Amino acid sequence: MVSMALAGGSNSPGSTEAGVRTDLAALHRLAARFGYDDLVWNHITARIPDSESSYLVGRFGLLFREVTASNLLVVDEDGRVLEGEGAVNPTALVIHTAVHKARSDAQFVFHSHAPAALTFCALACELEFLQQDAGMLYGRVGYHDWEGLSLDDEESSRLALSLGSNRALIMRNHGFLTVGSTAGEAFVTMYYLVRAASIQMQAASTGLPIGYKDVPLWEKVQTQYEQSTPGCWEWPALLRLLDELEPDYKG
């Protein structure tokens, strides 16, 4: 079998705070371009390299397209702003602190209110695997029941348990969440999660028979996708797009 990881592609995590800041700003801009943002709501964070408890988050009140590497805030696990000026959305602290604390591999945490995500998480069903690239998520999606606005500190630990070791979380009646050791992994996982949910709803709306495949085949596909980290091919291309159209994200 030909490995998808052989011929190139780069998705290495930033090894410095400056590199992580740039990647996180890029994540915000790409989320806006792909329609994964929601005015000044939802949030994306990144752990500070070599830090146990501090992470970067966007300033509350900014549109995603206004986020830059320099205007990100540094907060600790208690929600205190350590660097930068501005406030933090309190729901970001409940959601993201839990995930960063529970998952040392989750350098980036991406929470989205994309329209397809909001529609899907309102349905009383789980994600079905219907097309090839959804296979990367097979066995890697968790579910978290709605508890109202994420303002209760006690929900924080329950949310982390719902995510477990998964790559993605469907938050019922709320939205989607993905994690990644790199910005590219978090973004591309969200891309395929949103697309899988959209295709499931579109296929169901036709009323036509759906071609389900057996579990062993999906397990095989998931293993094949594991040969290359999500985003290793896509992220450099996405950064080239931003460098051409929105180079100020690095500022």
BELJOPE-V471806 format. One record per run of one state. SS is the DSSP state (alpha for helix, beta for strand, coil for the rest). FROM is the first residue (numbers start at 1). LEN is the number of residues. Records with the same first field share a line. If there is no record, write none. Layout:
BEGIN
SS->FROM-LEN, FROM-LEN
END
This chain:
BEGIN
coil->1-16, 34-4, 39-2, 42-2, 48-7, 58-6, 67-6, 76-5, 84-6, 103-5, 113-2, 121-11, 138-3, 145-8, 164-4, 172-3, 181-2, 207-8, 226-8, 246-1, 251-1
alpha->17-17, 64-3, 90-13, 115-6, 132-6, 153-11, 183-24, 215-11, 234-12, 247-4
beta->38-1, 41-1, 44-4, 55-3, 73-3, 81-3, 108-5, 141-4, 168-4, 175-6
END
